[in-house]
Each structure stands twice: as structure tokens, then as C-alpha cells.
Amino acid sequence: MKAAEVEIIKEQTNELPILLLDDVMSELDTTRQKLLFNSLSGIQTFITCTDGDLFRNLDFSDINFFNVIDGIVIEKK
């Protein structure tokens, strides 16, 4: 559904939207996680999760990690 929404917005506005995905990684196995990330190429995406280690198995150099603790955002290196 989200991929279709991105395409519709792109067709109508000639711009890519920012994609927001909430806790999607915990619902997917490793194969589907990789498929999801491959489909997001070129799309600015914010993904929230409670387990950042789910992203550590993916080989992407352009991912930034941030922790939010007590309302303070800290970039994780």
C-alpha cells in the first residue's frame, strides 16, 4: 500500500514524498526486510522501531540511526 501511495504522489506532484514507517521491521523476516529496503532506494524514509539491531544485518551505508531518550534526540554512530 505504501509503495503504491508513493507512486501516486510522485505521479501527481513530480516529487517523492517522505515515507514514514512505524515498527515495520519487527513484522518482517530478514529476506522481506531486504526487499523492503531495496524498494526504498532514493526515497527519504523514517523508520521507527524499538530494536535498532534489526537494521544491523542490512548492508546499507546511507542509514543514520538516532535514539530518542526522554525527548532528547541523539545520533548513534
mmCIF file of the N, C-alpha and C atoms, coordinates in Angstrom:
data_MODEL
# 
_entry.id   MODEL 
# 
loop_
_atom_site.group_PDB 
_atom_site.id 
_atom_site.type_symbol 
_atom_site.label_atom_id 
_atom_site.label_alt_id 
_atom_site.label_comp_id 
_atom_site.label_asym_id 
_atom_site.label_entity_id 
_atom_site.label_seq_id 
_atom_site.pdbx_PDB_ins_code 
_atom_site.Cartn_x 
_atom_site.Cartn_y 
_atom_site.Cartn_z 
_atom_site.occupancy 
_atom_site.B_iso_or_equiv 
_atom_site.pdbx_formal_charge 
_atom_site.auth_seq_id 
_atom_site.auth_comp_id 
_atom_site.auth_asym_id 
_atom_site.auth_atom_id 
_atom_site.pdbx_PDB_model_num 
ATOM 1   N N  . MET A 1 1  ? 0.827  -1.194  0.000   1.00 0.00 ? 1  MET A N  1 
ATOM 2   C CA . MET A 1 1  ? 0.000  0.000   0.000   1.00 0.00 ? 1  MET A CA 1 
ATOM 3   C C  . MET A 1 1  ? 0.868  1.254   0.000   1.00 0.00 ? 1  MET A C  1 
ATOM 4   N N  . LYS A 1 2  ? 1.881  1.250   0.862   1.00 0.00 ? 2  LYS A N  1 
ATOM 5   C CA . LYS A 1 2  ? 2.741  2.434   0.957   1.00 0.00 ? 2  LYS A CA 1 
ATOM 6   C C  . LYS A 1 2  ? 3.476  2.679   -0.356  1.00 0.00 ? 2  LYS A C  1 
ATOM 7   N N  . ALA A 1 3  ? 3.946  1.624   -0.995  1.00 0.00 ? 3  ALA A N  1 
ATOM 8   C CA . ALA A 1 3  ? 4.653  1.771   -2.266  1.00 0.00 ? 3  ALA A CA 1 
ATOM 9   C C  . ALA A 1 3  ? 3.725  2.361   -3.321  1.00 0.00 ? 3  ALA A C  1 
ATOM 10  N N  . ALA A 1 4  ? 2.488  1.933   -3.331  1.00 0.00 ? 4  ALA A N  1 
ATOM 11  C CA . ALA A 1 4  ? 1.511  2.477   -4.281  1.00 0.00 ? 4  ALA A CA 1 
ATOM 12  C C  . ALA A 1 4  ? 1.237  3.953   -3.988  1.00 0.00 ? 4  ALA A C  1 
ATOM 13  N N  . GLU A 1 5  ? 1.135  4.307   -2.712  1.00 0.00 ? 5  GLU A N  1 
ATOM 14  C CA . GLU A 1 5  ? 0.913  5.702   -2.332  1.00 0.00 ? 5  GLU A CA 1 
ATOM 15  C C  . GLU A 1 5  ? 2.076  6.579   -2.784  1.00 0.00 ? 5  GLU A C  1 
ATOM 16  N N  . VAL A 1 6  ? 3.296  6.076   -2.605  1.00 0.00 ? 6  VAL A N  1 
ATOM 17  C CA . VAL A 1 6  ? 4.477  6.827   -3.043  1.00 0.00 ? 6  VAL A CA 1 
ATOM 18  C C  . VAL A 1 6  ? 4.406  7.079   -4.546  1.00 0.00 ? 6  VAL A C  1 
ATOM 19  N N  . GLU A 1 7  ? 4.073  6.058   -5.310  1.00 0.00 ? 7  GLU A N  1 
ATOM 20  C CA . GLU A 1 7  ? 4.000  6.207   -6.769  1.00 0.00 ? 7  GLU A CA 1 
ATOM 21  C C  . GLU A 1 7  ? 2.898  7.186   -7.185  1.00 0.00 ? 7  GLU A C  1 
ATOM 22  N N  . ILE A 1 8  ? 1.749  7.127   -6.546  1.00 0.00 ? 8  ILE A N  1 
ATOM 23  C CA . ILE A 1 8  ? 0.651  8.045   -6.884  1.00 0.00 ? 8  ILE A CA 1 
ATOM 24  C C  . ILE A 1 8  ? 1.052  9.488   -6.593  1.00 0.00 ? 8  ILE A C  1 
ATOM 25  N N  . ILE A 1 9  ? 1.650  9.717   -5.436  1.00 0.00 ? 9  ILE A N  1 
ATOM 26  C CA . ILE A 1 9  ? 2.081  11.080  -5.085  1.00 0.00 ? 9  ILE A CA 1 
ATOM 27  C C  . ILE A 1 9  ? 3.151  11.559  -6.059  1.00 0.00 ? 9  ILE A C  1 
ATOM 28  N N  . LYS A 1 10 ? 4.082  10.679  -6.409  1.00 0.00 ? 10 LYS A N  1 
ATOM 29  C CA . LYS A 1 10 ? 5.136  11.030  -7.360  1.00 0.00 ? 10 LYS A CA 1 
ATOM 30  C C  . LYS A 1 10 ? 4.543  11.407  -8.721  1.00 0.00 ? 10 LYS A C  1 
ATOM 31  N N  . GLU A 1 11 ? 3.575  10.642  -9.181  1.00 0.00 ? 11 GLU A N  1 
ATOM 32  C CA . GLU A 1 11 ? 2.930  10.931  -10.470 1.00 0.00 ? 11 GLU A CA 1 
ATOM 33  C C  . GLU A 1 11 ? 2.166  12.251  -10.446 1.00 0.00 ? 11 GLU A C  1 
ATOM 34  N N  . GLN A 1 12 ? 1.502  12.538  -9.344  1.00 0.00 ? 12 GLN A N  1 
ATOM 35  C CA . GLN A 1 12 ? 0.667  13.735  -9.271  1.00 0.00 ? 12 GLN A CA 1 
ATOM 36  C C  . GLN A 1 12 ? 1.455  15.004  -8.994  1.00 0.00 ? 12 GLN A C  1 
ATOM 37  N N  . THR A 1 13 ? 2.590  14.892  -8.274  1.00 0.00 ? 13 THR A N  1 
ATOM 38  C CA . THR A 1 13 ? 3.323  16.096  -7.874  1.00 0.00 ? 13 THR A CA 1 
ATOM 39  C C  . THR A 1 13 ? 4.706  16.205  -8.506  1.00 0.00 ? 13 THR A C  1 
ATOM 40  N N  . ASN A 1 14 ? 5.155  15.148  -9.163  1.00 0.00 ? 14 ASN A N  1 
ATOM 41  C CA . ASN A 1 14 ? 6.517  15.066  -9.692  1.00 0.00 ? 14 ASN A CA 1 
ATOM 42  C C  . ASN A 1 14 ? 7.570  15.181  -8.598  1.00 0.00 ? 14 ASN A C  1 
ATOM 43  N N  . GLU A 1 15 ? 7.213  14.845  -7.368  1.00 0.00 ? 15 GLU A N  1 
ATOM 44  C CA . GLU A 1 15 ? 8.135  14.835  -6.239  1.00 0.00 ? 15 GLU A CA 1 
ATOM 45  C C  . GLU A 1 15 ? 7.921  13.566  -5.436  1.00 0.00 ? 15 GLU A C  1 
ATOM 46  N N  . LEU A 1 16 ? 8.988  13.107  -4.829  1.00 0.00 ? 16 LEU A N  1 
ATOM 47  C CA . LEU A 1 16 ? 8.866  11.947  -3.952  1.00 0.00 ? 16 LEU A CA 1 
ATOM 48  C C  . LEU A 1 16 ? 8.494  12.420  -2.550  1.00 0.00 ? 16 LEU A C  1 
ATOM 49  N N  . PRO A 1 17 ? 7.534  11.776  -1.927  1.00 0.00 ? 17 PRO A N  1 
ATOM 50  C CA . PRO A 1 17 ? 7.184  12.137  -0.547  1.00 0.00 ? 17 PRO A CA 1 
ATOM 51  C C  . PRO A 1 17 ? 8.218  11.562  0.430   1.00 0.00 ? 17 PRO A C  1 
ATOM 52  N N  . ILE A 1 18 ? 8.204  12.064  1.647   1.00 0.00 ? 18 ILE A N  1 
ATOM 53  C CA . ILE A 1 18 ? 8.963  11.440  2.723   1.00 0.00 ? 18 ILE A CA 1 
ATOM 54  C C  . ILE A 1 18 ? 8.096  10.315  3.260   1.00 0.00 ? 18 ILE A C  1 
ATOM 55  N N  . LEU A 1 19 ? 8.668  9.144   3.355   1.00 0.00 ? 19 LEU A N  1 
ATOM 56  C CA . LEU A 1 19 ? 7.924  7.960   3.771   1.00 0.00 ? 19 LEU A CA 1 
ATOM 57  C C  . LEU A 1 19 ? 8.149  7.710   5.260   1.00 0.00 ? 19 LEU A C  1 
ATOM 58  N N  . LEU A 1 20 ? 7.072  7.499   5.999   1.00 0.00 ? 20 LEU A N  1 
ATOM 59  C CA . LEU A 1 20 ? 7.140  7.202   7.422   1.00 0.00 ? 20 LEU A CA 1 
ATOM 60  C C  . LEU A 1 20 ? 6.643  5.780   7.659   1.00 0.00 ? 20 LEU A C  1 
ATOM 61  N N  . LEU A 1 21 ? 7.484  4.958   8.280   1.00 0.00 ? 21 LEU A N  1 
ATOM 62  C CA . LEU A 1 21 ? 7.124  3.574   8.569   1.00 0.00 ? 21 LEU A CA 1 
ATOM 63  C C  . LEU A 1 21 ? 7.323  3.330   10.054  1.00 0.00 ? 21 LEU A C  1 
ATOM 64  N N  . ASP A 1 22 ? 6.283  2.894   10.727  1.00 0.00 ? 22 ASP A N  1 
ATOM 65  C CA . ASP A 1 22 ? 6.336  2.700   12.170  1.00 0.00 ? 22 ASP A CA 1 
ATOM 66  C C  . ASP A 1 22 ? 6.443  1.222   12.520  1.00 0.00 ? 22 ASP A C  1 
ATOM 67  N N  . ASP A 1 23 ? 7.578  0.834   13.075  1.00 0.00 ? 23 ASP A N  1 
ATOM 68  C CA . ASP A 1 23 ? 7.825  -0.513  13.586  1.00 0.00 ? 23 ASP A CA 1 
ATOM 69  C C  . ASP A 1 23 ? 7.576  -1.601  12.549  1.00 0.00 ? 23 ASP A C  1 
ATOM 70  N N  . VAL A 1 24 ? 7.936  -1.332  11.318  1.00 0.00 ? 24 VAL A N  1 
ATOM 71  C CA . VAL A 1 24 ? 7.696  -2.306  10.246  1.00 0.00 ? 24 VAL A CA 1 
ATOM 72  C C  . VAL A 1 24 ? 8.708  -3.451  10.281  1.00 0.00 ? 24 VAL A C  1 
ATOM 73  N N  . MET A 1 25 ? 9.916  -3.210  10.799  1.00 0.00 ? 25 MET A N  1 
ATOM 74  C CA . MET A 1 25 ? 10.954 -4.234  10.754  1.00 0.00 ? 25 MET A CA 1 
ATOM 75  C C  . MET A 1 25 ? 10.611 -5.458  11.604  1.00 0.00 ? 25 MET A C  1 
ATOM 76  N N  . SER A 1 26 ? 9.957  -5.259  12.717  1.00 0.00 ? 26 SER A N  1 
ATOM 77  C CA . SER A 1 26 ? 9.647  -6.387  13.595  1.00 0.00 ? 26 SER A CA 1 
ATOM 78  C C  . SER A 1 26 ? 8.626  -7.336  12.985  1.00 0.00 ? 26 SER A C  1 
ATOM 79  N N  . GLU A 1 27 ? 7.927  -6.878  11.971  1.00 0.00 ? 27 GLU A N  1 
ATOM 80  C CA . GLU A 1 27 ? 6.898  -7.697  11.329  1.00 0.00 ? 27 GLU A CA 1 
ATOM 81  C C  . GLU A 1 27 ? 7.443  -8.527  10.165  1.00 0.00 ? 27 GLU A C  1 
ATOM 82  N N  . LEU A 1 28 ? 8.710  -8.307  9.798   1.00 0.00 ? 28 LEU A N  1 
ATOM 83  C CA . LEU A 1 28 ? 9.261  -8.931  8.595   1.00 0.00 ? 28 LEU A CA 1 
ATOM 84  C C  . LEU A 1 28 ? 10.442 -9.832  8.923   1.00 0.00 ? 28 LEU A C  1 
ATOM 85  N N  . ASP A 1 29 ? 10.593 -10.907 8.154   1.00 0.00 ? 29 ASP A N  1 
ATOM 86  C CA . ASP A 1 29 ? 11.792 -11.724 8.286   1.00 0.00 ? 29 ASP A CA 1 
ATOM 87  C C  . ASP A 1 29 ? 12.928 -11.038 7.524   1.00 0.00 ? 29 ASP A C  1 
ATOM 88  N N  . THR A 1 30 ? 14.139 -11.564 7.640   1.00 0.00 ? 30 THR A N  1 
ATOM 89  C CA . THR A 1 30 ? 15.315 -10.912 7.050   1.00 0.00 ? 30 THR A CA 1 
ATOM 90  C C  . THR A 1 30 ? 15.188 -10.738 5.545   1.00 0.00 ? 30 THR A C  1 
ATOM 91  N N  . THR A 1 31 ? 14.663 -11.728 4.855   1.00 0.00 ? 31 THR A N  1 
ATOM 92  C CA . THR A 1 31 ? 14.504 -11.634 3.398   1.00 0.00 ? 31 THR A CA 1 
ATOM 93  C C  . THR A 1 31 ? 13.566 -10.489 3.026   1.00 0.00 ? 31 THR A C  1 
ATOM 94  N N  . ARG A 1 32 ? 12.447 -10.380 3.703   1.00 0.00 ? 32 ARG A N  1 
ATOM 95  C CA . ARG A 1 32 ? 11.487 -9.317  3.405   1.00 0.00 ? 32 ARG A CA 1 
ATOM 96  C C  . ARG A 1 32 ? 11.992 -7.949  3.848   1.00 0.00 ? 32 ARG A C  1 
ATOM 97  N N  . GLN A 1 33 ? 12.802 -7.913  4.901   1.00 0.00 ? 33 GLN A N  1 
ATOM 98  C CA . GLN A 1 33 ? 13.423 -6.652  5.304   1.00 0.00 ? 33 GLN A CA 1 
ATOM 99  C C  . GLN A 1 33 ? 14.308 -6.129  4.175   1.00 0.00 ? 33 GLN A C  1 
ATOM 100 N N  . LYS A 1 34 ? 15.115 -7.016  3.598   1.00 0.00 ? 34 LYS A N  1 
ATOM 101 C CA . LYS A 1 34 ? 15.998 -6.620  2.492   1.00 0.00 ? 34 LYS A CA 1 
ATOM 102 C C  . LYS A 1 34 ? 15.186 -6.177  1.277   1.00 0.00 ? 34 LYS A C  1 
ATOM 103 N N  . LEU A 1 35 ? 14.112 -6.887  0.971   1.00 0.00 ? 35 LEU A N  1 
ATOM 104 C CA . LEU A 1 35 ? 13.250 -6.496  -0.146  1.00 0.00 ? 35 LEU A CA 1 
ATOM 105 C C  . LEU A 1 35 ? 12.643 -5.114  0.089   1.00 0.00 ? 35 LEU A C  1 
ATOM 106 N N  . LEU A 1 36 ? 12.206 -4.873  1.314   1.00 0.00 ? 36 LEU A N  1 
ATOM 107 C CA . LEU A 1 36 ? 11.646 -3.564  1.650   1.00 0.00 ? 36 LEU A CA 1 
ATOM 108 C C  . LEU A 1 36 ? 12.690 -2.477  1.446   1.00 0.00 ? 36 LEU A C  1 
ATOM 109 N N  . PHE A 1 37 ? 13.887 -2.678  1.992   1.00 0.00 ? 37 PHE A N  1 
ATOM 110 C CA . PHE A 1 37 ? 14.916 -1.658  1.859   1.00 0.00 ? 37 PHE A CA 1 
ATOM 111 C C  . PHE A 1 37 ? 15.316 -1.431  0.409   1.00 0.00 ? 37 PHE A C  1 
ATOM 112 N N  . ASN A 1 38 ? 15.387 -2.477  -0.379  1.00 0.00 ? 38 ASN A N  1 
ATOM 113 C CA . ASN A 1 38 ? 15.706 -2.307  -1.804  1.00 0.00 ? 38 ASN A CA 1 
ATOM 114 C C  . ASN A 1 38 ? 14.647 -1.490  -2.510  1.00 0.00 ? 38 ASN A C  1 
ATOM 115 N N  . SER A 1 39 ? 13.398 -1.617  -2.094  1.00 0.00 ? 39 SER A N  1 
ATOM 116 C CA . SER A 1 39 ? 12.319 -0.860  -2.739  1.00 0.00 ? 39 SER A CA 1 
ATOM 117 C C  . SER A 1 39 ? 12.318 0.604   -2.311  1.00 0.00 ? 39 SER A C  1 
ATOM 118 N N  . LEU A 1 40 ? 13.040 0.937   -1.237  1.00 0.00 ? 40 LEU A N  1 
ATOM 119 C CA . LEU A 1 40 ? 13.070 2.308   -0.728  1.00 0.00 ? 40 LEU A CA 1 
ATOM 120 C C  . LEU A 1 40 ? 14.210 3.139   -1.299  1.00 0.00 ? 40 LEU A C  1 
ATOM 121 N N  . SER A 1 41 ? 14.970 2.576   -2.196  1.00 0.00 ? 41 SER A N  1 
ATOM 122 C CA . SER A 1 41 ? 16.114 3.276   -2.763  1.00 0.00 ? 41 SER A CA 1 
ATOM 123 C C  . SER A 1 41 ? 15.695 4.620   -3.357  1.00 0.00 ? 41 SER A C  1 
ATOM 124 N N  . GLY A 1 42 ? 16.337 5.679   -2.910  1.00 0.00 ? 42 GLY A N  1 
ATOM 125 C CA . GLY A 1 42 ? 16.045 7.005   -3.432  1.00 0.00 ? 42 GLY A CA 1 
ATOM 126 C C  . GLY A 1 42 ? 14.889 7.714   -2.755  1.00 0.00 ? 42 GLY A C  1 
ATOM 127 N N  . ILE A 1 43 ? 14.250 7.069   -1.794  1.00 0.00 ? 43 ILE A N  1 
ATOM 128 C CA . ILE A 1 43 ? 13.113 7.661   -1.095  1.00 0.00 ? 43 ILE A CA 1 
ATOM 129 C C  . ILE A 1 43 ? 13.535 7.956   0.340   1.00 0.00 ? 43 ILE A C  1 
ATOM 130 N N  . GLN A 1 44 ? 13.458 9.233   0.739   1.00 0.00 ? 44 GLN A N  1 
ATOM 131 C CA . GLN A 1 44 ? 13.783 9.559   2.121   1.00 0.00 ? 44 GLN A CA 1 
ATOM 132 C C  . GLN A 1 44 ? 12.740 8.917   3.022   1.00 0.00 ? 44 GLN A C  1 
ATOM 133 N N  . THR A 1 45 ? 13.227 8.105   3.965   1.00 0.00 ? 45 THR A N  1 
ATOM 134 C CA . THR A 1 45 ? 12.329 7.298   4.783   1.00 0.00 ? 45 THR A CA 1 
ATOM 135 C C  . THR A 1 45 ? 12.732 7.379   6.250   1.00 0.00 ? 45 THR A C  1 
ATOM 136 N N  . PHE A 1 46 ? 11.746 7.538   7.111   1.00 0.00 ? 46 PHE A N  1 
ATOM 137 C CA . PHE A 1 46 ? 11.946 7.481   8.549   1.00 0.00 ? 46 PHE A CA 1 
ATOM 138 C C  . PHE A 1 46 ? 11.275 6.207   9.043   1.00 0.00 ? 46 PHE A C  1 
ATOM 139 N N  . ILE A 1 47 ? 12.062 5.383   9.720   1.00 0.00 ? 47 ILE A N  1 
ATOM 140 C CA . ILE A 1 47 ? 11.536 4.130   10.243  1.00 0.00 ? 47 ILE A CA 1 
ATOM 141 C C  . ILE A 1 47 ? 11.741 4.139   11.757  1.00 0.00 ? 47 ILE A C  1 
ATOM 142 N N  . THR A 1 48 ? 10.653 3.951   12.487  1.00 0.00 ? 48 THR A N  1 
ATOM 143 C CA . THR A 1 48 ? 10.767 3.856   13.940  1.00 0.00 ? 48 THR A CA 1 
ATOM 144 C C  . THR A 1 48 ? 10.772 2.387   14.341  1.00 0.00 ? 48 THR A C  1 
ATOM 145 N N  . CYS A 1 49 ? 11.469 2.111   15.424  1.00 0.00 ? 49 CYS A N  1 
ATOM 146 C CA . CYS A 1 49 ? 11.480 0.752   15.946  1.00 0.00 ? 49 CYS A CA 1 
ATOM 147 C C  . CYS A 1 49 ? 11.983 0.772   17.382  1.00 0.00 ? 49 CYS A C  1 
ATOM 148 N N  . THR A 1 50 ? 11.770 -0.310  18.065  1.00 0.00 ? 50 THR A N  1 
ATOM 149 C CA . THR A 1 50 ? 12.265 -0.424  19.429  1.00 0.00 ? 50 THR A CA 1 
ATOM 150 C C  . THR A 1 50 ? 13.539 -1.253  19.507  1.00 0.00 ? 50 THR A C  1 
ATOM 151 N N  . ASP A 1 51 ? 13.923 -1.881  18.405  1.00 0.00 ? 51 ASP A N  1 
ATOM 152 C CA . ASP A 1 51 ? 15.123 -2.714  18.372  1.00 0.00 ? 51 ASP A CA 1 
ATOM 153 C C  . ASP A 1 51 ? 15.981 -2.340  17.170  1.00 0.00 ? 51 ASP A C  1 
ATOM 154 N N  . GLY A 1 52 ? 16.927 -1.444  17.373  1.00 0.00 ? 52 GLY A N  1 
ATOM 155 C CA . GLY A 1 52 ? 17.798 -0.993  16.294  1.00 0.00 ? 52 GLY A CA 1 
ATOM 156 C C  . GLY A 1 52 ? 18.672 -2.086  15.721  1.00 0.00 ? 52 GLY A C  1 
ATOM 157 N N  . ASP A 1 53 ? 18.863 -3.171  16.471  1.00 0.00 ? 53 ASP A N  1 
ATOM 158 C CA . ASP A 1 53 ? 19.677 -4.275  15.975  1.00 0.00 ? 53 ASP A CA 1 
ATOM 159 C C  . ASP A 1 53 ? 19.065 -4.935  14.739  1.00 0.00 ? 53 ASP A C  1 
ATOM 160 N N  . LEU A 1 54 ? 17.770 -4.756  14.524  1.00 0.00 ? 54 LEU A N  1 
ATOM 161 C CA . LEU A 1 54 ? 17.131 -5.309  13.325  1.00 0.00 ? 54 LEU A CA 1 
ATOM 162 C C  . LEU A 1 54 ? 17.739 -4.718  12.062  1.00 0.00 ? 54 LEU A C  1 
ATOM 163 N N  . PHE A 1 55 ? 18.309 -3.509  12.153  1.00 0.00 ? 55 PHE A N  1 
ATOM 164 C CA . PHE A 1 55 ? 18.894 -2.843  10.995  1.00 0.00 ? 55 PHE A CA 1 
ATOM 165 C C  . PHE A 1 55 ? 20.355 -3.220  10.798  1.00 0.00 ? 55 PHE A C  1 
ATOM 166 N N  . ARG A 1 56 ? 20.986 -3.743  11.813  1.00 0.00 ? 56 ARG A N  1 
ATOM 167 C CA . ARG A 1 56 ? 22.422 -4.025  11.752  1.00 0.00 ? 56 ARG A CA 1 
ATOM 168 C C  . ARG A 1 56 ? 22.746 -5.132  10.746  1.00 0.00 ? 56 ARG A C  1 
ATOM 169 N N  . ASN A 1 57 ? 21.795 -5.978  10.434  1.00 0.00 ? 57 ASN A N  1 
ATOM 170 C CA . ASN A 1 57 ? 22.029 -7.063  9.486   1.00 0.00 ? 57 ASN A CA 1 
ATOM 171 C C  . ASN A 1 57 ? 21.931 -6.614  8.039   1.00 0.00 ? 57 ASN A C  1 
ATOM 172 N N  . LEU A 1 58 ? 21.510 -5.393  7.819   1.00 0.00 ? 58 LEU A N  1 
ATOM 173 C CA . LEU A 1 58 ? 21.338 -4.893  6.464   1.00 0.00 ? 58 LEU A CA 1 
ATOM 174 C C  . LEU A 1 58 ? 22.570 -4.104  6.047   1.00 0.00 ? 58 LEU A C  1 
ATOM 175 N N  . ASP A 1 59 ? 22.987 -4.266  4.820   1.00 0.00 ? 59 ASP A N  1 
ATOM 176 C CA . ASP A 1 59 ? 24.213 -3.633  4.332   1.00 0.00 ? 59 ASP A CA 1 
ATOM 177 C C  . ASP A 1 59 ? 23.875 -2.368  3.537   1.00 0.00 ? 59 ASP A C  1 
ATOM 178 N N  . PHE A 1 60 ? 23.686 -1.277  4.259   1.00 0.00 ? 60 PHE A N  1 
ATOM 179 C CA . PHE A 1 60 ? 23.396 -0.005  3.625   1.00 0.00 ? 60 PHE A CA 1 
ATOM 180 C C  . PHE A 1 60 ? 24.260 1.060   4.275   1.00 0.00 ? 60 PHE A C  1 
ATOM 181 N N  . SER A 1 61 ? 24.977 1.825   3.469   1.00 0.00 ? 61 SER A N  1 
ATOM 182 C CA . SER A 1 61 ? 25.895 2.822   4.005   1.00 0.00 ? 61 SER A CA 1 
ATOM 183 C C  . SER A 1 61 ? 25.216 4.163   4.283   1.00 0.00 ? 61 SER A C  1 
ATOM 184 N N  . ASP A 1 62 ? 24.024 4.364   3.769   1.00 0.00 ? 62 ASP A N  1 
ATOM 185 C CA . ASP A 1 62 ? 23.387 5.677   3.899   1.00 0.00 ? 62 ASP A CA 1 
ATOM 186 C C  . ASP A 1 62 ? 22.279 5.708   4.946   1.00 0.00 ? 62 ASP A C  1 
ATOM 187 N N  . ILE A 1 63 ? 22.421 4.898   5.995   1.00 0.00 ? 63 ILE A N  1 
ATOM 188 C CA . ILE A 1 63 ? 21.441 4.868   7.073   1.00 0.00 ? 63 ILE A CA 1 
ATOM 189 C C  . ILE A 1 63 ? 21.987 5.646   8.254   1.00 0.00 ? 63 ILE A C  1 
ATOM 190 N N  . ASN A 1 64 ? 21.177 6.503   8.823   1.00 0.00 ? 64 ASN A N  1 
ATOM 191 C CA . ASN A 1 64 ? 21.521 7.211   10.052  1.00 0.00 ? 64 ASN A CA 1 
ATOM 192 C C  . ASN A 1 64 ? 20.632 6.697   11.164  1.00 0.00 ? 64 ASN A C  1 
ATOM 193 N N  . PHE A 1 65 ? 21.230 6.455   12.325  1.00 0.00 ? 65 PHE A N  1 
ATOM 194 C CA . PHE A 1 65 ? 20.494 5.969   13.482  1.00 0.00 ? 65 PHE A CA 1 
ATOM 195 C C  . PHE A 1 65 ? 20.394 7.074   14.522  1.00 0.00 ? 65 PHE A C  1 
ATOM 196 N N  . PHE A 1 66 ? 19.223 7.183   15.121  1.00 0.00 ? 66 PHE A N  1 
ATOM 197 C CA . PHE A 1 66 ? 19.011 8.158   16.187  1.00 0.00 ? 66 PHE A CA 1 
ATOM 198 C C  . PHE A 1 66 ? 18.267 7.464   17.321  1.00 0.00 ? 66 PHE A C  1 
ATOM 199 N N  . ASN A 1 67 ? 18.637 7.777   18.522  1.00 0.00 ? 67 ASN A N  1 
ATOM 200 C CA . ASN A 1 67 ? 17.900 7.321   19.697  1.00 0.00 ? 67 ASN A CA 1 
ATOM 201 C C  . ASN A 1 67 ? 17.162 8.515   20.269  1.00 0.00 ? 67 ASN A C  1 
ATOM 202 N N  . VAL A 1 68 ? 15.953 8.286   20.741  1.00 0.00 ? 68 VAL A N  1 
ATOM 203 C CA . VAL A 1 68 ? 15.201 9.322   21.442  1.00 0.00 ? 68 VAL A CA 1 
ATOM 204 C C  . VAL A 1 68 ? 15.017 8.835   22.870  1.00 0.00 ? 68 VAL A C  1 
ATOM 205 N N  . ILE A 1 69 ? 15.639 9.548   23.788  1.00 0.00 ? 69 ILE A N  1 
ATOM 206 C CA . ILE A 1 69 ? 15.590 9.176   25.198  1.00 0.00 ? 69 ILE A CA 1 
ATOM 207 C C  . ILE A 1 69 ? 15.105 10.382  25.989  1.00 0.00 ? 69 ILE A C  1 
ATOM 208 N N  . ASP A 1 70 ? 13.986 10.238  26.656  1.00 0.00 ? 70 ASP A N  1 
ATOM 209 C CA . ASP A 1 70 ? 13.402 11.338  27.439  1.00 0.00 ? 70 ASP A CA 1 
ATOM 210 C C  . ASP A 1 70 ? 13.231 12.600  26.601  1.00 0.00 ? 70 ASP A C  1 
ATOM 211 N N  . GLY A 1 71 ? 12.834 12.428  25.347  1.00 0.00 ? 71 GLY A N  1 
ATOM 212 C CA . GLY A 1 71 ? 12.569 13.558  24.470  1.00 0.00 ? 71 GLY A CA 1 
ATOM 213 C C  . GLY A 1 71 ? 13.802 14.178  23.857  1.00 0.00 ? 71 GLY A C  1 
ATOM 214 N N  . ILE A 1 72 ? 14.972 13.621  24.088  1.00 0.00 ? 72 ILE A N  1 
ATOM 215 C CA . ILE A 1 72 ? 16.224 14.144  23.526  1.00 0.00 ? 72 ILE A CA 1 
ATOM 216 C C  . ILE A 1 72 ? 16.672 13.215  22.399  1.00 0.00 ? 72 ILE A C  1 
ATOM 217 N N  . VAL A 1 73 ? 16.962 13.808  21.224  1.00 0.00 ? 73 VAL A N  1 
ATOM 218 C CA . VAL A 1 73 ? 17.385 13.040  20.061  1.00 0.00 ? 73 VAL A CA 1 
ATOM 219 C C  . VAL A 1 73 ? 18.909 13.005  20.034  1.00 0.00 ? 73 VAL A C  1 
ATOM 220 N N  . ILE A 1 74 ? 19.454 11.785  19.960  1.00 0.00 ? 74 ILE A N  1 
ATOM 221 C CA . ILE A 1 74 ? 20.899 11.598  19.955  1.00 0.00 ? 74 ILE A CA 1 
ATOM 222 C C  . ILE A 1 74 ? 21.255 10.744  18.740  1.00 0.00 ? 74 ILE A C  1 
ATOM 223 N N  . GLU A 1 75 ? 22.160 11.256  17.876  1.00 0.00 ? 75 GLU A N  1 
ATOM 224 C CA . GLU A 1 75 ? 22.601 10.450  16.739  1.00 0.00 ? 75 GLU A CA 1 
ATOM 225 C C  . GLU A 1 75 ? 23.512 9.344   17.248  1.00 0.00 ? 75 GLU A C  1 
ATOM 226 N N  . LYS A 1 76 ? 23.254 8.145   16.763  1.00 0.00 ? 76 LYS A N  1 
ATOM 227 C CA . LYS A 1 76 ? 24.029 6.983   17.168  1.00 0.00 ? 76 LYS A CA 1 
ATOM 228 C C  . LYS A 1 76 ? 25.009 6.659   16.060  1.00 0.00 ? 76 LYS A C  1 
ATOM 229 N N  . LYS A 1 77 ? 26.266 6.626   16.378  1.00 0.00 ? 77 LYS A N  1 
ATOM 230 C CA . LYS A 1 77 ? 27.313 6.364   15.365  1.00 0.00 ? 77 LYS A CA 1 
ATOM 231 C C  . LYS A 1 77 ? 27.570 4.895   15.203  1.00 0.00 ? 77 LYS A C  1 
# 
